[in-house]
């Protein structure tokens, strides 16, 4: 969880407020992904697990978590940013 918190907070900007942030899944996290998703959702994040397949790299895929916090969008809108 600590590593994910650092990645999410690192260089967060207005684009991330609007679109969220994708974090590639480290193979070591594979068995704790459901718990990670659960914990972030409990505190208000929208989290989804995604996989991208590209014909540019046959046999390889990108697996990642997408984090979005709707509270950041509301706060930004309220502050007029």
SVG drawing of the C-alpha trace seen along z (x, -y; Angstrom):
<svg xmlns="http://www.w3.org/2000/svg" viewBox="-18 -30 25 45">
<polyline fill="none" stroke="black" stroke-width="0.4" points="0.0,0.0 2.8,-2.4 4.4,-2.1 1.0,-2.7 0.4,-5.8 3.8,-7.2 3.1,-6.6 -0.4,-8.1 0.8,-11.3 4.0,-11.8 3.5,-14.7 -0.3,-14.6 -1.7,-17.5 -5.0,-18.9 -4.9,-16.2 -4.9,-13.5 -7.7,-15.3 -9.8,-15.0 -8.6,-11.6 -7.1,-9.7 -3.9,-7.8 -2.9,-4.4 -0.3,-2.4 1.2,0.7 0.8,3.8 4.0,5.2 3.9,9.0 4.6,9.2 1.3,7.5 -0.8,10.1 -2.2,11.8 -3.0,8.6 -4.7,6.7 -8.2,7.5 -7.3,6.1 -5.7,3.0 -8.8,2.3 -11.0,2.9 -9.0,0.5 -8.9,-2.3 -12.6,-2.0 -13.5,-2.2 -11.9,-5.6 -13.7,-7.0 -11.4,-6.1 -12.7,-4.6 -10.3,-1.8 -10.5,0.6 -8.1,3.3 -7.4,3.2 -5.5,5.1 -4.3,3.7 -3.4,5.9 -1.4,4.5 -0.6,5.9 2.7,4.1 3.9,6.5 2.4,9.9 2.2,12.2 2.6,9.3 0.0,7.2 -0.1,4.3 -1.9,5.0 -2.6,1.9 -4.8,0.3 -6.6,-2.9 -7.2,-5.2 -9.6,-8.1 -10.8,-10.2 -14.1,-12.0 -13.5,-14.2 -10.4,-15.8 -12.7,-16.8 -15.3,-18.3 -12.6,-20.2 -11.0,-21.6 -14.3,-22.8 -15.2,-24.4 -11.9,-26.2 -12.4,-27.4 -9.2,-25.8"/>
</svg>
